Amino acid sequence: MSSIRIFILSALSERGPMHGHHLRLLSEEEHLDLWTDITTGGLYGAIKRLAAEGLIEEVRTEKVGAYPTRKVWRITEAGSKTLSSLKISALREIVMRPDPFDLAITRLDPDRLDDLESVIAARLASLEAMLTDYEAHMRTVARYLSLAESLAMRHHVVRLEAEIAWHRELVAQLPQLILDEKTRRTSRDPAT
C-alpha cells in the first residue's frame, strides 16, 4: 500500500489539476510527514510513476515569473478507479512493518553485550521524546484538524505508547537477556 499514491490521486481528484510544487506545499500544509510515511522528496518521483502508469496526465505547463516551468497534472479516469480501490484497500489492510531492531536483538554482538543497556536506554529515551514532541505538536495544530486527521494523529500516539511500553518491558528483562546470550555463547564456543 502506498500512502503517497493515495495522497496525490486524492488531491487531484478533490482539488483539480495541480503542479508538483503545489502538491508539495499541500503536503507540508497538512503536515503529512508527521503522521504518514509520505516524504516531500518522494512526491516528484511518485508523480512520474503515476503518469507512466496512466493514472495522471499532464494538462498543461505553467511559467510564472522567474519560477521554472511546471507541469500541471490531473487525475485520469483510470486514476479515479485506482484511487477508489486504493482507499478501500488502505482501510481493510493492516500494516505492521517488521522493525530491523527485532532482528538485531536476536543477533547480538557477544563482544558488545555490555553496551546493550545504554543503547536500549537511549532508544527508549528517544521514543519518549518523540511522543512528547508529537503530543505537543498535536495540541498546537488541533484546531486546524478535521476529526479524521485528529484520529489519524492519535493513532500514531497510541503506536508510540505501545512501542514505549514494549521497550520498558525489554529494559526490565535486559539482565536476563544478557545472561542468556552469554550462556548461549559459552555453550556454542568449545574454546571456553
N, C-alpha and C positions, 0 to 999 in steps of 0.2 A: 504494500500500500504506500502510495506517495502523497504526502500532505501537500507538497509543492504543486503537484498537478491539480489537486482539488482547489487550492488557493487561486491559481492562475485562471483555470477554467471558470470557477465561480465568480471571480472578479469581472472577467469579460462578459459573462452571462448576465450578471446583475447590474453592472455599471456601463456596459457598452465598450466599444473599441478604446484601447489604451496602448501606449508605448511602454517598453520595458522599464524606463525610468519612473513612469507613473506607478507601475506595479510595485517597484522597489519602495517608493515613497509610501504607498498604501500599506505595504508590509511593515514598514517602520512605524507608521501611524498606529497600526493595530498591535504593535509590539510582538509580532509573531515569533520572533527569535526567543522570546521569554517563555512561551508556553506551547510551542510546536517544534518540530525538527526542521523547520524551514530556516535557511540561511539566506541573507541578502545576496551573497555571492553566487548562490545556486540558481537564482532566478533566470539569468540570461541563458544559461545552458539548458534549463528546463523549457524556456520559450522556444529555443531552436529545436529541441526534441519534439515538442508538441506540434510545431509547424511541419517538421519532417514526417510526422505521423498523420498529418491532415486534420488534426483536431483544432488548430487555429490557423488563420490565414492572414497574410498582410493585406491591409485595406489601402494604405497609402503611406507616404513618408512625409514627415514634417521637419521644417527647419525654422527655428525661432531664434532670432538674434544671432549671437555668436555661438550658441549651443550646436552640438553636432546634429546631423540629420538623424532622425529617429523613425524607425518603422512602427507603424500603428497596426495593432493586431485585433482581430475579432474571433470569436468562437464560431466554429463551423457547426453544421447540423450533426456531423459525426462527433464533434467535441461535446455537444449538448447531450447526446446519448451516452457518451463515455462518462461525462460528469455525473449524470444520474446514477449510473452503475457504480462509479467510484464512491459516491456519497453513501449509498446503501451498503456497499462492502465495508466501508470505514466504520459504519455503525454496527455492523454484525461481527467483524473480526476483532479478536483480542490480540493486542500486540504487546508482548513482553519479551523484549530482546535480551538474549544472553549477554551477560556482562563479562568481559575478559578477566575481571577480578576473580570470578569464580574459578576459572581455570588456573589462574596464578596461585590462588590459595591452596589448590590441590597439588601444585608442583613447586613447593617452596624450595628455595636455595638453602641447603643444610648449613652452609657457611655463613648465612645471614639471618639465622633464626633469632639472634639476639636483637636485631633491628626491627623485628616484626611488631613489637608492641608500640614503638614510636611511630612507625609507618601507619599502623591502623588508627592510632590516636589522632594523627594528623588528618587522616582521611575522614574520620568521624567529625573532627572539628570543622573541616571544610564543608561537609554536608550540613552541619548545624548552622554554619554561617550562610550557606546558600538558602536554607529555609528562612532564616531571619531576614535576609535581604529580599527574598521573594515575597514574603508576607508584608514587608514594609512597602514594597512596590505595589502589591495588590491594594493596600489601603490607599495609596496615592492615586491610583488610576480607577478605583472602584466606581466613582461617579460617572465615568465615561464608558463603562462596560455594559453590554446587554446581559440579560440573565444567563444566556448560553455561554458567553465569554467568561462571566464570573464563575460559572460551574466548571468550565474547562480549566481555568486557573486554579480553582480549588482542587481539582483532580490532581494537578501537579503537586500541590501541597501535601495531599494525602499520600502520594507516592514517595515524596521526600521523607515524610514522617515514618512510613513503613521502612524505608531504607535505613533511617537513623536507628529505629528500634532493632532492626536486624544487626546492625553494626555494634550496638550496645550488647547484644547477646553474644556476638563474636568476641568482644573485649572481655566479657565475663569468662569465656571459655579459652582464652588465649594461653594461659599457663598449661592447661591440659593438652591443647593442640600442639604447643611447642614440645611438651614431653612426649607426646605421641610421635611426632616427627623424628625426634632424637632416637626414640626406641626403635622405630621402623628402620632408620638408617643403620643403627648398630646391628640389627638382625640381618640386614642385607649385606653389610660390609664385613667380609670374612677377616679382614686385617685388624679389626678392632676387637 
